[in-house]
Amino acid sequence: MSTITELSELSGEYVLDTGRTRLGFIGKHSVGPQVRGRFEEFEGSAHLDGDDPAKSGIRLTIRARSLQTGNKMRDDPLRKKFLDAADHPDITFTSTEVEQVDGVRFRVTGDLTLRGTTRPLTLDVESTGGERDAQGGLRVGFRGSATLNRKDWGASANPVDTLVVSSKVTLEFEVAAVRTSS
């Protein structure tokens, strides 16, 4: 495997490697430790332009029902009350702007649709590099986060509910993608 260090070498069309990608979240619970979770089902694609990152773009679709925190008694109400997964099965993000901050960091702004509400969200993204695999295919990696107020998307529960989670939720991700064409 050879490592790629030049951004221009990464230009092309990509699909998420779902087996090597983690999409998660952290929310503060009113009592006890933070609530950590992840989404198990998702798909996405990206166009990377290493010569002009502003021309890059990403698309992501997450299945709301795939939310997992490791606690069924918490997961079912989160899917139902916070995400309304029955009526809004998909959470989507489509980038509208990519800004290069420095050699490996980017600010990606896009439209996040959650519970049928679309609002802008900016992700802080860092490239973790690229490499050619044994078959000559190109893989790239990114990690990052964003903090959102879930109430801005209507994701709230009854105030007397026992699932009192802070309105501020941090999204975190580690992404691997495989180039499908140059």
C-alpha positions in Angstrom: 0.0 0.0 0.0 1.2 3.4 -0.9 0.3 6.6 1.0 -0.9 9.7 -0.9 0.1 13.0 0.5 -0.9 15.4 -2.3 -4.5 16.6 -2.2 -4.7 16.8 -6.0 -4.1 13.0 -6.2 -7.4 12.5 -4.3 -9.7 14.0 -6.9 -12.5 11.8 -8.1 -15.8 10.2 -7.2 -16.1 8.2 -4.0 -18.6 6.0 -2.1 -18.6 5.4 1.6 -17.0 2.2 2.8 -19.7 1.5 5.3 -17.7 -1.3 7.0 -15.0 1.2 7.9 -17.1 4.2 8.7 -18.5 5.3 12.0 -21.3 7.8 12.4 -22.0 8.6 16.0 -23.3 11.1 18.5 -22.9 12.2 22.1 -25.6 13.8 24.2 -25.5 14.8 27.9 -28.0 13.0 30.0 -29.5 15.0 32.9 -28.3 12.3 35.4 -25.3 10.1 34.9 -22.8 9.8 32.1 -23.1 11.0 28.5 -25.3 9.1 26.1 -23.2 7.8 23.2 -24.6 6.2 20.2 -24.2 5.4 16.5 -26.1 4.7 13.3 -25.7 1.3 11.8 -27.2 1.9 8.4 -26.2 4.6 6.0 -24.8 5.3 2.5 -23.1 8.2 0.9 -21.0 9.5 -1.9 -18.6 12.3 -2.5 -17.0 14.3 -5.3 -13.5 15.4 -4.2 -11.6 18.1 -6.2 -8.1 18.2 -4.8 -7.1 21.2 -7.0 -10.1 23.2 -5.9 -11.7 21.8 -2.7 -14.6 24.4 -3.0 -15.8 22.3 -5.9 -16.1 19.2 -3.8 -19.4 17.9 -2.4 -20.9 15.1 -0.3 -24.2 13.4 0.1 -25.2 11.2 3.1 -28.3 9.2 3.9 -28.7 7.7 7.4 -31.5 5.3 8.3 -33.1 6.8 11.5 -34.2 3.3 12.7 -30.6 2.2 12.8 -29.8 4.3 15.9 -28.1 2.3 18.6 -26.9 3.3 22.1 -26.6 -0.2 23.5 -29.8 0.2 25.6 -33.1 -1.0 24.0 -35.2 0.8 26.6 -33.5 4.0 25.5 -33.1 3.3 21.7 -36.8 2.6 21.0 -38.0 6.0 22.5 -35.1 7.9 20.9 -36.1 6.4 17.5 -39.8 7.1 18.1 -39.9 10.4 20.0 -36.7 12.2 19.0 -36.2 11.0 15.4 -39.8 10.1 14.5 -38.3 7.3 12.4 -41.7 5.9 11.4 -42.7 9.1 9.6 -39.2 10.2 8.6 -37.1 7.1 8.0 -34.1 9.0 6.5 -31.7 11.6 7.9 -29.9 13.3 5.0 -27.0 15.7 4.6 -26.1 17.4 1.3 -23.2 19.8 1.2 -23.6 23.3 -0.2 -20.2 24.7 0.5 -16.7 23.3 1.2 -14.0 25.7 2.6 -10.4 24.6 3.0 -9.1 25.9 6.4 -5.6 24.6 6.0 -3.7 21.7 4.4 -5.9 19.0 6.0 -8.8 20.8 7.6 -12.1 21.8 6.0 -15.4 23.4 6.9 -18.2 21.7 5.1 -21.6 23.4 5.3 -24.7 21.7 4.0 -28.4 21.0 4.5 -29.3 18.5 7.2 -32.8 17.1 7.0 -34.0 15.5 10.2 -37.7 14.8 11.0 -38.7 16.5 7.7 -37.0 19.8 8.7 -34.1 21.1 6.7 -31.6 23.5 8.2 -28.0 24.4 7.6 -25.2 22.6 9.5 -21.5 23.1 9.4 -19.1 20.2 10.0 -15.5 20.6 11.0 -13.6 18.0 8.9 -10.1 16.8 8.9 -8.5 14.6 6.2 -6.8 11.6 7.6 -5.1 10.8 4.3 -5.3 8.6 1.4 -3.7 5.4 0.2 -3.8 2.8 -2.5 -4.8 -0.7 -1.5 -3.2 -3.9 -2.7 -5.5 -3.9 -5.8 -4.5 -0.3 -6.7 -7.8 1.2 -5.5 -7.7 4.5 -3.8 -9.2 5.0 -0.2 -9.5 8.2 1.7 -10.3 9.0 5.3 -11.9 11.9 7.1 -13.0 12.6 10.7 -14.8 15.4 12.3 -17.7 16.7 14.3 -20.5 19.3 14.6 -22.7 20.4 17.5 -26.3 21.0 16.9 -29.4 21.9 18.9 -31.7 19.0 18.3 -34.7 21.2 19.1 -33.9 23.2 15.9 -35.1 20.1 14.0 -38.1 19.4 16.2 -36.3 16.5 18.0 -37.7 16.9 21.5 -39.6 14.8 23.9 -42.2 15.4 26.5 -40.6 17.4 29.4 -41.8 14.8 31.9 -40.2 12.0 29.9 -37.5 10.1 31.7 -35.2 10.5 28.7 -34.0 14.0 29.5 -31.1 14.5 27.1 -29.5 17.9 26.6 -30.7 19.9 23.6 -27.1 20.1 22.4 -25.9 17.0 20.6 -22.4 16.5 19.2 -22.2 14.5 16.0 -18.9 12.8 15.4 -17.7 10.7 12.5 -14.8 8.8 11.1 -15.3 8.1 7.4 -13.5 5.8 4.9 -14.4 6.1 1.2 -13.3 4.3 -1.9 -12.8 6.0 -5.2 -15.0 4.7 -8.0 -13.7 7.0 -10.8 -11.2 9.8 -11.4 
